[in-house]
Amino acid sequence: MAQVVALVDDLFFQAKLAETAKQLGIEFSACSTADALVAEVSKGAAKLVVVDLNARNQPIEAIERLQAAGLTIPLVGFLSHVQQELAERARAAGCREVMPRSKFTRDLATILARAKSESS
């Protein structure tokens, strides 16, 4: 089964991610700290990493640590559309895909479905 690992500390949004993943038949794991995210991804089953760039527990550091560890799976970051400086920091840290939270929410099922196609 595919797996999506996310750094998200917003419980309501975490529930939305988990429910969408469940509907798609994708295993989902939510982490609330950079350490937890790195540990979960290190297990090797993740096909997609999602990072809420507004998470309180060092989302940029988490991305840097994953890149330093040689992360080769897709990583998607999302944030408020007005946070251009944070978006640039995320890209500089190694997040190749950064999008506004509204687009991420709108396209959530399609984004999570990538994990399924990655495991085919």
C-alpha positions as CSV (number, residue, x, y, z in Angstrom):
1,M,0.0,0.0,0.0
2,A,1.2,3.5,-0.8
3,Q,2.2,5.8,2.0
4,V,2.0,9.6,2.5
5,V,3.9,11.1,5.4
6,A,3.0,14.7,6.4
7,L,4.4,17.3,8.8
8,V,1.1,18.9,9.9
9,D,0.3,20.1,13.4
10,D,-3.2,21.5,12.5
11,L,-5.5,18.7,13.8
12,F,-8.4,19.7,11.6
13,F,-6.2,19.7,8.4
14,Q,-4.6,16.5,9.6
15,A,-8.0,14.9,9.7
16,K,-8.8,16.2,6.2
17,L,-5.6,14.6,4.9
18,A,-6.2,11.3,6.7
19,E,-9.8,11.1,5.4
20,T,-8.8,11.9,1.8
21,A,-6.0,9.3,2.0
22,K,-8.4,6.7,3.4
23,Q,-10.9,7.3,0.6
24,L,-8.0,6.8,-1.9
25,G,-6.8,3.6,-0.2
26,I,-3.5,5.3,0.8
27,E,-1.8,4.7,4.1
28,F,-1.2,8.1,5.8
29,S,1.0,9.1,8.7
30,A,1.0,12.5,10.3
31,C,3.9,13.9,12.2
32,S,3.9,17.1,14.3
33,T,7.7,17.6,14.6
34,A,10.7,17.6,12.3
35,D,12.3,14.7,14.3
36,A,9.1,12.6,13.9
37,L,8.9,13.3,10.1
38,V,12.6,12.4,9.5
39,A,12.2,9.2,11.6
40,E,9.0,8.2,9.7
41,V,10.5,8.8,6.3
42,S,13.6,6.9,7.3
43,K,11.6,3.8,7.6
44,G,11.6,3.7,3.8
45,A,7.9,3.1,2.9
46,A,7.0,6.7,2.1
47,K,6.1,7.6,-1.5
48,L,5.2,11.2,-0.9
49,V,6.1,13.8,1.8
50,V,3.8,16.7,2.5
51,V,4.9,19.6,4.7
52,D,2.7,22.4,6.1
53,L,5.2,25.2,5.9
54,N,3.3,27.0,8.7
55,A,3.7,24.1,11.1
56,R,5.1,25.3,14.4
57,N,7.9,22.7,14.7
58,Q,10.6,23.6,12.2
59,P,9.2,22.7,8.8
60,I,12.2,24.2,6.9
61,E,14.6,22.3,9.1
62,A,12.7,19.1,8.4
63,I,13.0,19.7,4.6
64,E,16.7,20.4,5.0
65,R,17.2,17.2,7.0
66,L,15.3,15.1,4.5
67,Q,17.4,16.6,1.7
68,A,20.6,16.0,3.6
69,A,19.6,12.4,4.1
70,G,19.2,12.0,0.3
71,L,15.4,12.1,0.0
72,T,14.5,11.0,-3.5
73,I,10.7,10.9,-3.2
74,P,8.4,13.8,-4.0
75,L,8.0,16.5,-1.4
76,V,5.1,19.0,-1.5
77,G,5.0,22.1,0.7
78,F,2.0,24.3,1.2
79,L,1.5,27.7,2.9
80,S,-0.6,30.9,2.7
81,H,-0.4,32.5,-0.7
82,V,1.0,35.8,0.7
83,Q,4.1,34.1,2.2
84,Q,6.5,34.5,-0.7
85,E,9.6,34.8,1.5
86,L,8.7,31.5,3.3
87,A,8.1,29.9,-0.1
88,E,11.6,30.9,-1.3
89,R,13.1,29.6,2.0
90,A,11.3,26.2,1.4
91,R,12.6,26.0,-2.2
92,A,16.1,26.9,-1.0
93,A,15.9,24.1,1.5
94,G,15.0,21.6,-1.2
95,C,11.3,21.6,-1.5
96,R,10.7,21.5,-5.3
97,E,7.0,22.0,-5.2
98,V,5.5,24.8,-3.1
99,M,1.9,25.8,-3.4
100,P,-0.7,28.0,-1.8
101,R,-2.8,26.2,0.8
102,S,-6.0,26.9,-1.3
103,K,-4.5,25.1,-4.3
104,F,-3.2,22.2,-2.1
105,T,-6.7,21.8,-0.6
106,R,-8.5,22.0,-3.9
107,D,-6.1,19.4,-5.5
108,L,-5.6,17.3,-2.4
109,A,-7.0,14.0,-3.8
110,T,-4.8,14.4,-7.0
111,I,-1.7,15.2,-5.0
112,L,-2.2,12.3,-2.6
113,A,-2.9,9.9,-5.5
114,R,0.7,10.5,-6.6
115,A,1.7,8.2,-3.8
116,K,-0.2,5.4,-5.4
117,S,1.3,6.0,-8.8
118,E,4.8,6.1,-7.3
119,S,4.3,2.6,-5.9
120,S,3.2,1.0,-9.1
